């Protein structure tokens, strides 16, 4: 593999012009072997109607034609910085390299297989300029499912809801609501105040290969004063129908329940009944996901039942659940229902394999 130096491609005049005024947004995009989707992703940033931003692209040791595409874009637009990692150790080190170079007032992220609506920076900038005390702005997204030929098969709107919050309890409850969608555990649908990141030296945990976005958001949350959420559908999050992560540990019970434990840790002064119900419904979904992806279902079930979190789940009263949720809760909660639970998991596997569109629509 040919090696490239970390470079910024720009003429002297362009650098002078760029440095004369601080960008409002820094946009970080890690890239690894994304030549099929990269042009669309970069174009969706460069074509934003709001122009005061810098785009920091980090090539994570790509072996396809991605680097050449990045170089071409960097030559054409002075706002692009092009960096390269010395080795591919996952997305977190790549993002951290980008964080070392940011100069914007706020930072946001985009993945190389996703794309943005052309006005999202404009919408975000107006909100943040109207109220400079906002530390974090979260916005809504389209979750899009593509088949193996790259054809769009399904699109789901994930809406944040409109809110501006400073009260700590209200912020925590809003985060639970966002994660139930789920929209809190991603960083690409957020704008983060750079000053907070730098003051507290916040970075992505390089020891984590799963849930690193959620962990980053939790750490940022501990330092923010005000958060705003908006309904603007600004991000297109691409997912492949029928595909599973190549790392089976992504679907292990400990990994899937890490977010649950993180959410519970936010309630320092007691857990209200309504929030408990929301969090433990997410726990139910995590258990079903772990069982659906298990190689040996009985081993995972033993792991679930031996966890103190499962005992807390069994003590939870579910008063706001719909019919589907009540069925899923009962099958998991009561041991005599175990044979029916196993049949339900087998049915879920069949639907996911042969009717992926249906699975994507009803899994929430």
JOFEN-V797415 format. One record per residue. N is the residue number from 1. OMEGA is omega as a letter, one per 40 degrees, with the letter a starting at -180 (NA if undefined). D_CENTER is the distance of its C-alpha to the mean C-alpha in whole Angstrom. Layout:
n:omega:d_center
N:OMEGA:D_CENTER
N:OMEGA:D_CENTER
This chain:
n:omega:d_center
1:i:30
2:a:31
3:i:30
4:i:29
5:i:30
6:a:27
7:i:28
8:a:28
9:a:29
10:i:31
11:i:35
12:i:37
13:a:37
14:i:33
15:i:32
16:i:35
17:a:34
18:a:30
19:a:31
20:a:33
21:a:30
22:i:27
23:i:24
24:i:22
25:i:19
26:a:18
27:a:15
28:a:14
29:i:13
30:a:14
31:i:16
32:i:17
33:a:20
34:a:18
35:a:22
36:a:21
37:a:18
38:a:18
39:i:21
40:a:19
41:a:16
42:a:19
43:a:21
44:i:18
45:a:18
46:a:22
47:i:23
48:i:21
49:i:24
50:a:23
51:a:25
52:i:24
53:i:21
54:i:21
55:i:19
56:a:19
57:i:18
58:i:18
59:a:20
60:i:19
61:i:22
62:i:22
63:i:25
64:a:25
65:a:26
66:a:23
67:i:24
68:i:27
69:i:25
70:i:23
71:a:27
72:i:28
73:a:26
74:i:26
75:a:30
76:a:30
77:a:27
78:a:28
79:a:25
80:i:23
81:a:23
82:i:23
83:i:22
84:i:23
85:i:22
86:i:25
87:a:23
88:i:20
89:i:19
90:a:15
91:a:12
92:i:13
93:i:16
94:i:16
95:i:13
96:i:16
97:i:19
98:a:17
99:i:17
100:a:21
101:a:22
102:i:20
103:a:23
104:i:21
105:i:21
106:i:17
107:i:15
108:a:12
109:i:10
110:i:10
111:a:10
112:i:13
113:i:13
114:i:12
115:a:14
116:i:14
117:a:17
118:a:20
119:a:20
120:i:17
121:i:18
122:i:21
123:a:20
124:a:18
125:i:21
126:i:23
127:a:22
128:i:21
129:i:25
130:i:26
131:a:25
132:i:25
133:i:24
134:a:20
135:a:18
136:i:15
137:i:14
138:a:11
139:a:12
140:a:12
141:i:11
142:i:13
143:a:11
144:a:14
145:a:16
146:i:18
147:a:21
148:i:23
149:i:24
150:i:21
151:i:23
152:a:20
153:a:21
154:i:19
155:i:17
156:i:15
157:i:15
158:a:12
159:a:14
160:a:13
161:a:17
162:i:19
163:i:20
164:a:21
165:i:21
166:i:23
167:a:24
168:a:22
169:i:23
170:i:21
171:a:18
172:i:18
173:i:18
174:i:16
175:i:13
176:i:14
177:a:15
178:a:11
179:i:10
180:a:13
181:e:11
182:i:9
183:i:7
184:a:7
185:i:5
186:i:2
187:a:5
188:i:6
189:a:7
190:i:9
191:a:13
192:i:14
193:a:18
194:a:19
195:i:22
196:i:20
197:a:18
198:a:21
199:a:23
200:i:21
201:a:21
202:i:17
203:i:15
204:a:13
205:a:15
206:i:16
207:a:17
208:i:14
209:i:13
210:i:11
211:a:8
212:i:9
213:i:6
214:i:7
215:i:10
216:a:10
217:i:9
218:i:12
219:i:15
220:a:14
221:a:15
222:a:18
223:a:19
224:i:19
225:a:22
226:i:20
227:i:17
228:i:17
229:a:15
230:a:16
231:a:17
232:i:17
233:a:15
234:a:14
235:i:11
236:a:12
237:a:9
238:i:12
239:i:12
240:i:16
241:i:18
242:a:19
243:i:18
244:i:17
245:i:15
246:i:18
247:a:17
248:a:19
249:i:18
250:a:14
251:i:16
252:a:18
253:i:19
254:a:18
255:a:15
256:a:14
257:i:16
258:i:15
259:i:12
260:i:15
261:i:17
262:i:15
263:i:15
264:a:19
265:a:20
266:a:19
267:a:22
268:a:25
269:i:28
270:a:27
271:i:25
272:a:26
273:a:27
274:i:25
275:i:22
276:i:23
277:a:23
278:a:19
279:a:18
280:i:20
281:i:20
282:i:16
283:i:18
284:i:20
285:i:18
286:i:16
287:i:20
288:i:21
289:i:18
290:a:19
291:a:23
292:a:22
293:a:21
294:i:23
295:i:26
296:a:29
297:a:28
298:i:31
299:i:29
300:i:26
301:i:28
302:i:30
303:i:27
304:a:25
305:a:29
306:a:29
307:i:26
308:i:27
309:i:24
310:i:26
311:i:29
312:i:27
313:a:25
314:i:29
315:a:30
316:i:28
317:a:29
318:a:27
319:a:29
320:a:27
321:i:26
322:a:27
323:a:29
324:a:26
325:i:25
326:i:28
327:a:29
328:i:26
329:a:26
330:i:30
331:a:30
332:a:27
333:a:29
334:a:33
335:i:34
336:a:37
337:a:34
338:i:33
339:i:35
340:i:33
341:i:30
342:i:30
343:i:32
344:i:29
345:i:26
346:i:28
347:i:28
348:i:24
349:a:25
350:i:27
351:a:25
352:a:22
353:a:24
354:i:27
355:a:25
356:i:22
357:i:21
358:i:23
359:a:20
360:a:17
361:a:19
362:a:20
363:i:18
364:NA:16
